[in-house]
Amino acid sequence: MEEKKLETAIHNAIFNKDVKGIKKIKDFYKDALEDIDLSNLKIDYIEDQKVVFEWILENPDYNFNALFDGYFSQFYTNQELYDYFKVYTKKLIFMLEKYNKKDYLIKVSEL
């Protein structure tokens, strides 16, 4: 996998996220006050992200922190990042499945 693509995908996935606090898909939406509309989802972006994160899950020994010159290592271990990426990938798949079924709402009450 191209390093720049990995770096961009990982940065986008963890920026402003509680990496250590997200253990389930519903944790991504814990601050949501209303249902989330997926009708304007950038589906190509989500599908690209899914490909990158599936590669990441197939390569658990990859040094993710090295992509950022160790910057994130002051906050997260590689294992913590990998555990987060597993949940993040499930979220991507969840969103894609809802979108493909034309079920464009993530209902906060059902999370």
C-alpha positions as a Markdown table, in Angstrom:
| # | Residue | x | y | z |
|---|---|---|---|---|
| 1 | Met | 0.0 | 0.0 | 0.0 |
| 2 | Glu | 1.3 | 3.4 | -0.9 |
| 3 | Glu | 2.5 | 5.3 | 2.2 |
| 4 | Lys | 0.9 | 8.6 | 1.3 |
| 5 | Lys | -2.4 | 6.9 | 0.9 |
| 6 | Leu | -2.1 | 5.2 | 4.2 |
| 7 | Glu | -1.0 | 8.4 | 5.9 |
| 8 | Thr | -3.9 | 10.3 | 4.6 |
| 9 | Ala | -6.5 | 7.7 | 5.4 |
| 10 | Ile | -5.2 | 7.2 | 8.9 |
| 11 | His | -4.9 | 10.9 | 9.6 |
| 12 | Asn | -8.5 | 11.4 | 8.4 |
| 13 | Ala | -9.7 | 8.4 | 10.5 |
| 14 | Ile | -8.1 | 9.5 | 13.8 |
| 15 | Phe | -8.2 | 13.3 | 13.6 |
| 16 | Asn | -10.3 | 14.7 | 16.5 |
| 17 | Lys | -11.4 | 11.1 | 17.5 |
| 18 | Asp | -11.2 | 9.5 | 20.9 |
| 19 | Val | -9.1 | 6.6 | 19.6 |
| 20 | Lys | -8.8 | 4.9 | 23.1 |
| 21 | Gly | -12.5 | 5.5 | 23.9 |
| 22 | Ile | -14.0 | 4.0 | 20.7 |
| 23 | Lys | -14.7 | 0.3 | 21.2 |
| 24 | Lys | -17.9 | -0.1 | 19.2 |
| 25 | Ile | -19.5 | 1.5 | 16.2 |
| 26 | Lys | -22.0 | 3.3 | 18.4 |
| 27 | Asp | -19.2 | 5.1 | 20.1 |
| 28 | Phe | -18.6 | 7.1 | 16.9 |
| 29 | Tyr | -22.1 | 8.6 | 17.3 |
| 30 | Lys | -22.2 | 9.1 | 21.1 |
| 31 | Asp | -22.5 | 12.8 | 20.8 |
| 32 | Ala | -25.2 | 12.7 | 18.0 |
| 33 | Leu | -28.4 | 14.5 | 19.0 |
| 34 | Glu | -30.4 | 13.4 | 16.0 |
| 35 | Asp | -30.4 | 10.7 | 13.3 |
| 36 | Ile | -27.5 | 10.9 | 10.8 |
| 37 | Asp | -28.4 | 11.3 | 7.2 |
| 38 | Leu | -26.2 | 9.3 | 4.8 |
| 39 | Ser | -28.0 | 10.3 | 1.6 |
| 40 | Asn | -25.2 | 12.7 | 0.7 |
| 41 | Leu | -22.4 | 10.3 | 1.6 |
| 42 | Lys | -19.3 | 10.5 | -0.6 |
| 43 | Ile | -19.5 | 6.8 | -1.4 |
| 44 | Asp | -16.3 | 6.7 | -3.5 |
| 45 | Tyr | -14.4 | 8.1 | -0.5 |
| 46 | Ile | -15.9 | 5.6 | 1.9 |
| 47 | Glu | -15.1 | 2.7 | -0.5 |
| 48 | Asp | -11.5 | 3.9 | -0.9 |
| 49 | Gln | -11.2 | 4.2 | 2.9 |
| 50 | Lys | -12.5 | 0.7 | 3.3 |
| 51 | Val | -9.9 | -0.7 | 0.9 |
| 52 | Val | -7.1 | 1.0 | 2.8 |
| 53 | Phe | -8.4 | -0.2 | 6.2 |
| 54 | Glu | -8.9 | -3.7 | 5.0 |
| 55 | Trp | -5.2 | -3.7 | 4.0 |
| 56 | Ile | -4.3 | -2.3 | 7.4 |
| 57 | Leu | -6.2 | -5.1 | 9.1 |
| 58 | Glu | -4.3 | -7.6 | 7.0 |
| 59 | Asn | -1.1 | -6.1 | 8.2 |
| 60 | Pro | -1.3 | -5.8 | 12.0 |
| 61 | Asp | 2.5 | -5.6 | 12.4 |
| 62 | Tyr | 2.8 | -2.5 | 10.3 |
| 63 | Asn | 4.3 | 0.4 | 12.2 |
| 64 | Phe | 1.5 | 3.0 | 11.8 |
| 65 | Asn | 3.2 | 5.5 | 14.1 |
| 66 | Ala | 6.3 | 5.6 | 11.7 |
| 67 | Leu | 4.1 | 7.2 | 9.1 |
| 68 | Phe | 3.9 | 10.3 | 11.2 |
| 69 | Asp | 7.5 | 10.3 | 12.5 |
| 70 | Gly | 6.3 | 8.9 | 15.8 |
| 71 | Tyr | 4.0 | 11.9 | 16.5 |
| 72 | Phe | 1.0 | 9.7 | 17.5 |
| 73 | Ser | 3.2 | 7.4 | 19.5 |
| 74 | Gln | 3.1 | 9.9 | 22.3 |
| 75 | Phe | -0.6 | 9.3 | 22.5 |
| 76 | Tyr | -1.2 | 5.8 | 21.1 |
| 77 | Thr | 0.6 | 2.5 | 20.8 |
| 78 | Asn | 0.5 | 0.7 | 17.5 |
| 79 | Gln | -1.8 | -1.8 | 19.1 |
| 80 | Glu | -4.3 | 0.9 | 20.3 |
| 81 | Leu | -4.3 | 2.3 | 16.7 |
| 82 | Tyr | -4.9 | -1.2 | 15.3 |
| 83 | Asp | -7.7 | -1.9 | 17.7 |
| 84 | Tyr | -9.3 | 1.4 | 16.7 |
| 85 | Phe | -8.9 | 0.7 | 13.0 |
| 86 | Lys | -10.8 | -2.6 | 13.5 |
| 87 | Val | -13.8 | -0.7 | 14.8 |
| 88 | Tyr | -13.3 | 2.1 | 12.2 |
| 89 | Thr | -13.4 | -0.5 | 9.4 |
| 90 | Lys | -16.6 | -2.0 | 10.8 |
| 91 | Lys | -18.1 | 1.6 | 10.8 |
| 92 | Leu | -17.2 | 2.0 | 7.1 |
| 93 | Ile | -18.8 | -1.3 | 6.2 |
| 94 | Phe | -21.9 | -0.5 | 8.3 |
| 95 | Met | -22.2 | 2.8 | 6.5 |
| 96 | Leu | -21.7 | 1.2 | 3.0 |
| 97 | Glu | -24.3 | -1.5 | 3.8 |
| 98 | Lys | -26.9 | 1.0 | 4.9 |
| 99 | Tyr | -26.2 | 3.2 | 1.8 |
| 100 | Asn | -26.3 | 0.3 | -0.6 |
| 101 | Lys | -29.7 | -0.8 | 0.9 |
| 102 | Lys | -30.9 | 2.8 | 0.4 |
| 103 | Asp | -31.4 | 3.0 | 4.1 |
| 104 | Tyr | -30.0 | 6.5 | 4.5 |
| 105 | Leu | -30.6 | 7.1 | 8.2 |
| 106 | Ile | -28.5 | 6.0 | 11.1 |
| 107 | Lys | -31.0 | 6.2 | 13.9 |
| 108 | Val | -29.4 | 7.3 | 17.1 |
| 109 | Ser | -32.2 | 5.5 | 19.1 |
| 110 | Glu | -31.2 | 2.2 | 17.6 |
| 111 | Leu | -27.4 | 2.4 | 18.2 |
